[in-house]
């Protein structure tokens, strides 16, 4: 696997995973960070993070490069034993010249947070959404992607729940599970971007795949995470960004990356159409979704008084300009 992105300086940063060839089970040898300062013509290794090199242990970078304060960060997850899972950040404070393992997002025993994306929401607030273990949603709607929050620019983190909307549509599906009561959707590869309503209100856009059906997305207002008691239960209903529905027996993978540019959501999806073959990439573009906009277009109106018996009821009529 690999991850990274284009830094504010224009430099290209990629992180990759080293594996022992033809190992079964997989033996991971570690991770590296490379940087190009000449538009991708050449790359220089600037970070090396070895793993023990035995089956069941690894360090895997995943997700887009993000800037938190003076730090360039890339999420990574690791396992040093079969019960010790960590979700952390690879960090650079010198414009990519050197890298180290930095902040820990999650290290609670028994919680497997992996495949994460981090987003700077402004004013010191940062959000992380991560795959929850295998990603398979339970029949009761639990075991959805995990959400973490930082109020100090990504230095310290706390878990605040699972990504939930008003629907259970990500739960069990006959096309995926075959029968009611079977395994649910497998939600993997969450990726975050910051978008804005017409009135300028910031929203978080989270795309993810259901592994075999395509790319979905949900949105949530940033102010849900700036309040004293942040919540993860007000995500929008899911919408489909890329429909890749295909017979289960001939469709695998379903990993995706995305970024926002010029009012469009640009998505890269890796998938196979034949079982046990190398994944191929396909690209899609989608106009950014319309967002609730209750912050612009208001005009002032006069209050109207009406009297009911001996009580005064003040009715304020709001009118939104169109």
N, C-alpha and C positions, 0 to 999 in steps of 0.2 A: 504494500500500500504506500501511498504518498499523500502529502498535503502541503499547504503553504499558500502563497499568493504574491501580489505585487505590493511592495511597501510604499509609504508616502514619498520616499526618495526616488521612486521609480525602479528600485532594485527588485529583482525577482528572487524570492526565497522558496525553496522546496525542502521538505523533509521526507525521508524515505526509510524503509525497513529493510534490514539485511536478514536473509534466511539461508540456512544450510540447504544446498540444492538436493532435491529429491528426498527430503526427510519426511518420514511418516511414522508417528505424528510429527507435525511441523516443529522444527527447531529454529527459534529466532535468535539471531546473533547480536541484535541491537538496532539502533536508529542513528541516522546522520542528518545534519542540516547543511545544505549547500546554498550559496548565494551567487547571483550573477549581477554584475554592475555594468554590463555591456549589452543589454537587451537580449540576453539568452545566448550570446555567442559562446561564452565560456562560463564555467561554474567553478567555484572554489569551496572546498569543505571547510565549514566554520564551526561545526559542532559534532561531537561523537559521543553516543550514549550506549555503551555496551550492555548486553543482558547476560545472565549466567550461561546461556547457550545450552540449556537442557530443556527437554519437552515440558510444557506447562508453565514456562516463565517467558516473559517478553516485555518490551516497551514499544508501543505502537503510536506514533503521531497520527492524528486524524483531525481534519477540519481546516477551515480557512485561517490564514494569518489575520490577526486583529491587533490594533494598537490600543493599549490601555495606559493612559498617561504617557510616560517616557519609555514604555516597554513595548517591544514587539513580542507577541505571544502566539503560540501554536498549541492547541490542546493535545494531550497525549494520555494514554491509559496504559497501565502496567500491571503485571502480576509477578510477584517474587516467590509466591508459593500458591498452591491451589486454593487457598482461602484468603490470601492477602491481595486485594485489588485496590488500586489507586487511580484516581483521575486527577491529573496535574497539568501544569502549563510549562512548556519550554519557553524560556524568556531570554531576550536580549535587551540590554540597556545602552548599547553603543552602536545603534543603527545596523545591527546584524553582524558585527565583526566577531563577536563571541556569544556563545549560548550556554545556558545552564538550566537545570531543572529548578523551577521556581515554585509558585504558589500551589498548594494542594487544595483542590476543589472538593474531593470526596475520598475518604479513606476508612469509612466505617466497615467493619468486618461483616460479611454477608450481603453487602450491597455492591452490585456489579454495574457501575456506571461506566459506559464506554462510548465510543463514537460520538464525540461531543462537538458543539459549536459554541463560541463565546462572542458576545456582542457588547460593545460600549454604548450605553444608553444616555450618557451625559450626566454631569453633576455627580460624578463618582459612582454612579450606579452601573453595574455590569451584570449581564444575565448569561447563564450557561444552560443549554438543553442537551441532554445526553440520552443515548439509547439505554434502555433498562434491561440488563442481562441479555437474554436471547432476543428480546424485543416483542415476544409473543404476548398479546393482550389476553388476560384471563376472561372467562365467560361472564364474570360479574363486573367487567369493565375496568378492573384494576390492572396494574403492571404496564402503565403507559410510560412514555418518555419522562425522565426525571428533570426537574427544574431547580436550578441553584441561583442564588443572588449574592452579589457583593455590594456593599455600600461604601467601600474604601478604594475603589478603582481596581479591584481584582486582587487585592493583597490577601484578604480573608473571605471565606465563602460559607454560606449556610444553605442547607436543603430546605426548600419551601413546598415541596409536593410534586405531583405528577401533572402533566399537561392534559387539561380536561376542558371540554367545551360542553354545550348544551345537548349534544347528541352522543349516542353510543355507536355511531356508525363505523368507528374503527374496530369495533368488537367483532364477534363471531360472524362469519360470512359463509353462505352455502357454496359460493364459487371457490373459496379458499379451503374450507374445512370439509366440505362434502355433506356433513350432517350437523344439525343443531346439537350443541354440546361438544363438538370437536374443538380442535385448537383454533384460536382466533388469528386475526391479522398479525403479521410480524412487522413491527414498526421500527425502521432502521434509518441510519444516516441523517439525523436532523441537521439542518443548516439554517443559520439566522441571517437576516438583513434588516436594516432600519429603513422604514418608509414613512411617508407623511400623508395625512389627509389633505383635502383641498384647503382647509383652514390652517394647515401647518402643524397639526397635532401629530406627535410621533407615535408610530406603531411598530411592533416587532412582527416580522413575517418569518414564520418557521415552515420550511419545506421538509418533507420526509417521504420515504417510500414505504409501501406495504409489501415490499419485496417482490411480489409477482403481479401486481395490478397496475402500478404506475406511481407517479409523484403526486402527493397531496400537499395542501398547505392550510395553515391556520394563522390568524392574526390576533393580536392582543394589544391594547393601549399600554404604552410605557408607564403611564401613571399608576397602573395596577401594582407596579414594583417600586414606586417611589414613596408610597404611603408607609406609615409606621408598621402596619401589619400587611405585608404583601400577600397576594393570593395568586394561585395558578388556575382557578376554576372559571375564569371569564374569557377563555380563548373562544374564538368564533367557531362555528360549525366548520367541518372540513370541506374543502373544495378540491376538485381535481385540476392539477396544472398540466400533467402529461398523462394520457391514458395509454397504458401499455398492456391492456388486458390480453392474455394469451392462455391457451390451455396449460394447466399447472404442470403437466408432465413434460412440456417442451419449453418452459420458460424459467430461467433462474436469475440469480444475482439481483439486479434492481438497485444498485447504488447510484447516488446522485450528488452533484455539487451545483451551486448556483451563485449568482451575484446580480445586483441591480444596477442598471445603467440606462440613462435617458428614458426613464419611465417604463422600462421593460424589465421583466424577470427573465434572465437568461439561464437555462438549465442544461447541464450535461449529464446524461444518464448512461450508465454502464449496464449492459444486459446481454443475455444470450437468448437465442431462439431455438437452440438445439441443446439438449442436456449434455453436461460434461464437456463443453467446449469453451474456448477462450472468449471472454466478454468483449463486445464491441461498444463503441461510444456513439451516441446519437445526441444531437443538439436541438433544443426547442426554445422558442421565445414566446413570452406571454405578456400582454399589456398588464400593468400592475392592477390589482383588484381595487374596486371602489371601496372606500372606507367610510364608516360613520363620521359625519361632519356636523357637529353641533357647536362649532366654535367660530364659524364665520357666517356672514349673510344675515345677521340679526339686525332688525330696526326697532327703535323705541316706539312704544305705543302708550296711549293714556290708559290709566286704570279706569274700570267701570264699577261703580258701586251699585249694589242691589240689596234690598232689605228683605229679610225673612223674619216675620214676627218681630221679636225684640232683639234679634241678633244681627250683627253686621257681617256680611260676607263680602270680602274684597276679591273680585275676579280680575286677574291680570291675563289679558290675551296676548299671546306671543305670535308674532307673524315672522316667517322667514322669507326673505326676499329670494326670488328665483330669477 
